[in-house]
Amino acid sequence: MRAWLIILLFLLPVSATAATYKCVDDQGKTEYSDIPCPGGEEVKLPALSTFDAPAVPQRGRSADEDVEEEITNYSVSITTPEHESSFWSNEGSVNVNIGVEPQLGEGDQLILYVDGAPSLDSPLGGNSTTLTGLERGTHSLRAVVQDASGKQLSSSSVVQIHINQRSVIRPNP
């Protein structure tokens, strides 16, 4: 039984390339068959069309791009003032120092956010600045490292500070 099955498997490709015949019966019905019929004619079929698919390009990169983009992982923290610090200042002045490790790479910039908006002197030229004109009350500070396109690379924790202003009527608290 296995021998017949193997022989049959070898003959299948031969039957796939066998000739095709067109036959018309007594009632005018046309039939196509792989077996010749009386009065039938062999039909020459066109070659099968094939298609070579183009190579699929990689997403986000050109095919000849070998350079891997290096992304720096920054550690950012506001070193002063400390979280929940209070300041007595009628001018609303606070010195802010920011720690960044490693040093900023080319095109990367340090932005200081005060109450969710970039401070007036952002991006910072260094790792420290003096904020002025802060109103009495609680303020949140956050430092962010961004690349040249504005994508955020790293961020510090939020530091809450409290600004107290001396009374004009009672200047000593």
Secondary structure, DSSP 4 states (H G I P E B T S, - for coil): -HHHHHHHHHHHHHHHT--EEEEE-TTS-EEEESS--TT-EEE-PPPPP---PPPPPPTTS-TT--PPPP----EEEEEESPTTEEEE-SS--EEEEEEEESPPPTT-EEEEEETTEE-TTPSBSSSEEEE--PPSEEEEEEEEEE-TT--EEEEPPPEEEEEE---SS----
